Amino acid sequence: ETGVTQTPRHLVMGMTNKKSLKCEQHLGHNAMYWYKQSAKKPLELMFVYNFKEQTENNSVPSRFSPECPNSSHLFLHLHTLQPEDSALYLCASSPGTSGVVADTQYFGPGTRLTVL
Amino acid sequence: RKEVEQDPGPFNVPEGATVAFNCTYSNSASQSFFWYRQDCRKEPKLLMSVYSSGNEDGRFTAQLNRASQYISLLIRDSKLSDSATYLCVVNLWGQNFVFGPGTRLSVLP
């Protein structure tokens, strides 16, 4: 399945590095999401973009910076991360709706990030 | 109270067994509900949406009880390939999703 792709799949970085995660969806969706999944914890929603506008930012530290240039691409820019930021970072997309009709999400394979 | 709660398990069942997972949610205004499965070190994959009238997809049956704010997933005739973590997901509106911590299932030969 290649509906939602993420690169890189694995990333090791030092605390002073700057790196970016990329997500691309081929489903014609309008909403995209970043989630963090740490060991033994539920998925944590980080950011939501709906029709390229950021609609959610769940108190994420500023060392994580999202960018959504169009409805097919989503980036997560990383700088001066901490070891506790090591986790699986998942991108998802959904058709995107306005109003109260609920959406359905589809996930990419994730980027496994290790911060040394 | 956590927004979405699940029994973490693990549930260890023999092949062919029937197993049921429960999920409770705290926000009575929640609009839609889903079950996802997540294999080890993989992404969550949509298993099924949960409709008010209950719905079935092969060996899987999902039920919703809005009055009790409770969702269930029943798996009949368990297969080895059903071993995974099952995530309960609640949507309040639009793109506002909350994931439960997941219930781990191991189907044993």
Interface residues (C-beta under 8 A of the other chain):
Chain A: A31 Y33 K41 P42 L43 L45 V48 N50 T55 E56 L88 L90 S94 G96 T97 S98 G99 V100 V101 A102 D103 T104 Q105 Y106 F107 G108 P109 G110 R112
Chain B: V4 Q31 S32 F34 R41 K42 E43 P44 K45 L46 S49 L87 V89 N91 W93 G94 Q95 N96 F97 V98 F99 G100 P101 G102
